[in-house]
Structure formats: C-alpha cells, structure tokens
C-alpha cells in the first residue's frame, strides 16, 4: 500500500453484551445465556439461581472473553487469587457483543465450533492459549511469559474493508501511542468506520474513541476498604483499561475521595452530597482531614471514624456506588457478582435503587448476580435470567 496520511476524528463507541454460549465449563454442558429481549440488548440484568448454578462462572467468562479485544492480551488477562483461570476450565465459549451497530463474536475454542449469529457478524477466535496460561504460578512470577501471551486472530468476515485488514492492527497500535485516552482495539466498528471511498489512495481517515468502552467487574470477595496510610495526596488518575477488576488497594476509595477533595472540590461536594443523601444510612461523610489524610465519617450520635470502620455491608455499598457514579457512561458495562453480599434487606433494596437510577441516567449496561429473592423481585421477567433452570435443561 502507498504511504498514507492518517486523519483522526473523535467518536464514542458503545458496547453491549448480547449472548454467551458455553460448552464444558463447570455446571454448563452446552448452554446459551441470552442477555437480550426481542433481540435487543437489555441494560439492567440479574443472574439468579441457587449456589452452584454458575453465576460467577458466567461473569468470569464474559470478563475474560472481552479481554480478547485488546492487541496485548497480557495487559488484560486477570488471575483470581483463589482459583484457576476460568479459560483453563472451559472447552468452548463464545460471547456475542454489539459495538455500536456492529455484531462481533469473541470465541475461545476451535474455529469449527463457531456458532454463527448472522452473515454480518465478525469474529475473533483464540485457539491454543492453554499452553501459555496453564501454569499460572509461573506466569505470575515471570514477566517474560506474561508478555509472551499472544492472540491468534480469527478470520474476519467479508464485510470488513479488505485492503486495510492486514495493516489495521499495527496502525491502531501506532494511533494508541498518541495518548492513553485513545482506544487501541481491533474492533469491527472501528474498521468499518475507516473512510476509504471518496478519499485518495494516500489518505486514510480513522475514527478513534475519546470515550472508549470498558467493562468493570466487582467480584464477590474483594469489596472491602483497607486501612491504608498516606503521607501525601496521591493523584487518582487511571490509564485506560478495557477490562478492570476492582482491587481494594489499587482502587482505594479513601485515596479517591481525598484526591477529589483536593483536585476537584466542586465535584467532590457533589459526590459527597450524593453519598450522604442516597447511599449511607444514619451516617454521613463530613469531609476530609487533609493533615492526617483521612475521610471523616460522622455517625447519627455525633461520633466520627474513618472509612475502614464501616461495616462490611456499608463498605460494599459505598465501593460500588462511588465507582459506578464516577465511571458510568453509555460506554460502560458493570458486572457485580453477588450484589447482595453482606447487605441487610434494606441495603439490598438501596443498592438496586441506586444502580437502577444510575443506569437510567447514564445508559450504561449493568449485570448483577444474586441469590436473594429481595433482589430478584426488583427485576421484571425480561431482566431476570434464572441460571438454575438453564443448567437443568
């Protein structure tokens, strides 16, 4: 191809989960989990079911499959400290997602196992990755092996612009170098947005995402606030990550609130007011003790304490609420495993009212799992997926 001038234009990509096909993974023998209603993506969904019905398995598979979108899979592979990686326990999985109006399938398994959704669907197939991730202890202790993780991209559909397919991944990587805020994903919609007609051979127009899509996962066992001591105000800025799993130290709520009070006082006051009015019960965030780098929580009887002395239910509620409030947008997908964990029935209702309102306000997609009938009753039939019945069929 001739040398090209690349013109960049800002855009925003929305991403939605549609369907997940699973074969040979835990309780799933050969099952379809459908997140759509009348073939349209649902934006507020609850995975229900008894213990052992596969709720966490579904969430872990979705999270891991979306990581295939990144050219450097090593940066997006996440290991759970409590159990083997989900892909080492799965024979086949296919996740159908919608990026803007383009359908894309992310496949773990053999290409011949691909379940076609439509003629216009593109797919990325990852095969033989087990040899890289079967020994997780070695991976975690060896940066060389982690950086050696490779993704084998499956053949993309005929609907792609053929002249650019071979060069697109390198082009996207080059584009990503101009700033962390730009997306660097081999997405069907990104490729289709390349304007080649009505342009000379030496000109290429590429649309990049100033607000790229991402998926944020709250697992069930790490929603806690650690008592971390700071001796200075740490900048709370995050580089773009396609997939992110909440981690108590990396995503420390105390650090976030202290930094917002310092750097964005107006936004901090709005956040604090929202927390006090909508989130906490019989307690409130009074402010920040800057000399001691502490968040002051005032109780109903007038005593004060730090965030680390909140109950486990208050911690879980506050963590989810703050992270979603600060990050929710049309481009965001949030997954909250065991959303009812440690929550009193009153707090369960409060959590779901907060998430429902945030979804309406920002048009994000939220998927929760729960074995609480209180949570289940807050969903209509089209938003409630009973995994107990799925695995029994």
N, C-alpha and C positions, 0 to 999 in steps of 0.2 A: 504493500500500500504506500501511497505517497505520504510525505510528511504532512502533518495536519496542525492547524491552529485549533486549539480547544477553547471554546467559549462556555463559561459556566453560568448557569442560572439557578437561583434558589427555588426550591419547592419543598413540599412536605409529603411524606409517604405514610399512609395509614396501613396498619397490619392487623388482620383478624384471623383467629383460629376457626377452622371450619369443621374438620373431621380428623379422627385418629383411628387408623387401622392397626391392630395389634395381633401378632401371632407368636405363641410360645414365650410368654413372659408372665411368670407368677401364676395368678389365677386365670389369666387370659389365654385361652387356647387359640381362638380365631374370632375376634370380636371387632365391632365398629362402635366407636363413641362419636356421636353426632352432636355438634355444638350449634347446629343451625335449626331454624324453624321456617318451613316453606322455602328451603334452600337459601335462606338469608341468615347471615351470622347473628347470633344472639350476643348481647353485650353485657349481660349480667346472668351468670350461670352458677348453679350449685351442683357439685358432685355429691350425691348422698349414698348412704349404704352402711352396712354393719362393718365392724372392724374386720379387716382382711378381705374386703371386697375390691381393693385395688385403687383406692382414691389417690394415694401418694404415688403409686406406680404411674398412673396416667399423667400426673403433674410433672414427675421427673422425666418421663419420655418426651413430653411437649417441650420442656426446657432444654433437653439435650438435643433434640432434633432441630430446633430453631438455631442452635449454635452452628449447624452446617452452613448457614448463610454467610458466615464470615470466612474470607480467604485464609486467615490464620486461625485455624480451629483451636490451636493450642491456647490462645488467649481466652477462648470461650468454653473450653471443657472444664467442668466443675466436678470436684470429687467430694463425696459426702464422707465425713469422718467416721460415720457409724456403720457403713455397709458398702459392698462392692458397687462399682459403677453400673447404672441401670442398663447400659448397652451391652455389657458383658453377660447380662441375664435375659437378653431378648433375641429371638430368632429373626423376627421381621417386624418393622414398624414403618408406617407411612403417615406423615402429617400433611394434610392439605390446608394451606393458608391462602388468604386473599391479601394481596398487596395492591392498594388502590383498587383497580378493577381487574387485576390480573391474577389468575389462579396458578399456584406453584405447589408442587408436591416435594416434600423432603423425605427421603427414603433411606432406611437402614436395612440392608439386606441385598438380595440379588436383583438385578435389573428385570429378570423374567418374572419376578414376583410382583412387580409394579401393578397397582390397581388403578386403571385409567379412570379419571374423573370426567374428562371431556377432551375433545380433539384439540382445544386451545390451551390445554394445561401443559406447562413446562415442568421439568423435574430435575432434582439433584439427587444422585444416587451415591451413597457411600458404601463401599464394599471393603472387606478385609481390614477393618480398622482394629479388630480384636488383637492383632499381633502387637499393636502399639499400646493398648490400654489394659491388657490382661493383668499386668503386674503393676498395680497402682502404687505400691510402696516404692518401687524402683523409679516410677515416673515422678513421684512427688519429691524424690531426693536427687533427681538428675535433670537439670535444666536442658541438657543436650537432647535427652529423649523427648522432653516436652516440646521443644522447638522443632523436633523432627516429625511431629504429627502432621500428616498430610491428608488432604481431602481429595478423593477421586471424583471429579465432577462427571455426572452422567450426561448423556447426550441430551441437549436441549431441543425443544420442539421446533417444528418447521416455521412456527410463527415468529421466531426471532429474526432479527436483521442479520442475515448470514455473513456479509462482509466484515462485520465487526465482532463476531463471536470469538474468534481466535485471539484477538488483541484486547478484549474488553477487560480481562482480569488485571493485566498489567496497567492498563490505562486507569482503572479505578484505584489501584494502589498508588499510582502517581498523584491522582487527584486527592487522595486522602492525606498526602503529605503536606498540603497547603493549610491544614488546620484540623485539629481534633474534632471540631464540631461537624465536619463533613462526613457523610456516610461512605463506607467502602465495602459495599456488598454486591455480589453478582446477582442482582435481583432481576427477575423478568421485567418488572415495570420500569426499572432503570434503563435496561437495554432498549425496551420499546420506546422510551422517551427520547432516544437519540434521534435527532432530526437530520436525516440524510437526503430526503427528497427536497428539492428546491434549494440545495446547497451545493457549492462546488466540491470537487473531489478533495480539495485541500482543507476543507472546513468541516469541523465536527462540533455539534452543539450537544452538550451533556447537561442534563438536569441533576443537581445534587440536592441533598436534603439538609436544610438548616435545622430542621426538627425531625431527626431520623427516628424510625420505630425502634422500640425496645421492649423487652419482657423482664419484669421484676418479680422475683419469686421469694415469698416468705415461707420458709419451711416450718415444721411444727416444733422443732426442738431448739431453735436459736433466737426466739423472740424474747430477748431479755436485755436489760440495761446493766452494764458492768460499771463498777465504781472505778473509773479511770481518772487519774490525777493529771491535770495540766498545769504547767507553769508559764504558759504563754497562750495567746489566742491563735489557734491553728486555722488556716484557711480551709474552708469546707467546700472545695471545688472538686468535681469528679470529671474524669475523662469519659468520653462516650463509650458505653458498653452495650452491645446488642443484647446480651443476656447478663443479668445480675442477680445474685442471690444475697439476701440480707445477711450481714455479718455484724454481730454486736460491736466489735472493735472498729472495724472499717467504717461502719455506718452509724457510729455512736451519736445518739440523739442529743446528749449533753453538748458535744462538740458542735453539732449543727445549730442548736439554739444559741449558744454563746457567740458563735461566729455571726449569725444573722443579727443578733442584737448589736454587734459591733459594726458590721459592714452594711447592713440593710435595716436600719432602725424602724423605718415606716413599715416595711414588710414584716418585720418581727412583731410589731404591735398588732398588726392584722392577724398574724398567725397565733399570737398569744391570746387575743380576744376570742378567736375561733375555738381554740383548745378549751378555754375556760367556759365558754358558752355551750359548746357542742360535744366535747369529749369527756373531760373529767367530771366526776360526781363528788360533791361535798369537798372538793379540793380545787385549788387554782394555782397557776403559775404566777407568782408575784413579780418576778423579774430576774435579773442576772446579777450575781455578786461578782463583779469583774476582778477585784483584787484577789479573790480566792478561786476564781474560775468555777463557780458553782451556779446551778439553776435552783432558785428558791421556790419551793412548793409550800403553800400555806394551806393548812387544814381548816376544817369548819370551826374548831375550837381555838384557833389563833396560833397554834404552834407551827413551826416551819421545819422542813427537812429537805434533803436532796432527792434527785430523781431515783437514785439507787435504792431508796427506802420505800418506793411504791410497791404495792402488791404485784404478784405475777400477772394477775388479770389486768391491772392498771397499766403495767409495762407493755403487755401485748397490745392492748387497745391504743395506747399512745404511740407506739412504734409504727403500727400500721397506718394510723390516722395521719401522722406527720409526714411519713414518706409518701403516701398517696397524695396528700394535699399539695406537697411541693413538686411532685413529679407528674401528676395526672394530666393527660392531654389526649387528643384524638389518636396520637401515635403510640400510646402506651397500652400494654397488656399487663395486668397484675394477676398473679396467682397466689392464693393464700391457703395453705394447707392447714386443715383443722382450725378453721376460723374461730370456732367456739372454745379453743383450748384455754383453760384456766378462767373462763369467763362465767360469772354469775348470770342467770337468765336475763336480768335487767341489762347487763353489759352486752349479752349476745344480741339483744334487740337494738341496743345503741350502736353496736358495731355495724350491723346490717343497714340501719337507717343512714349512718354516715357514708357507707360505701354506695348505697343506692343514690344518695344525693350527689356525691362526687361523680358517679357515672353519668347522671343526667346533666350535670354542669359542664363536664369536660368531654363527654362522648368517648371515654376510654372503654376498654373491654376488661371485665373483672370476672375471674373464675375462682370460686371458693370450694373447699370441700368441708364436709361436716357430717357428724353422726348425731346431731342434735335435732330433735323434732321441732324445737323452737325456731331454729334456722330454716328448716325445710318448709315450715308453714308460711314463711315470708316470700316464697317463690311460687309463681304460677306454674302450671304443668309444663309449659314450653321451656321454662328456665331451669327445671329440676331434672337431673339425669340420675336415675336410680341404678347404680352400678351393681347392686345385689341382683337385680333382675337381668342385667346384661350378662354377667358371668354365669348365671344359672341357665341361660338359653343354649 
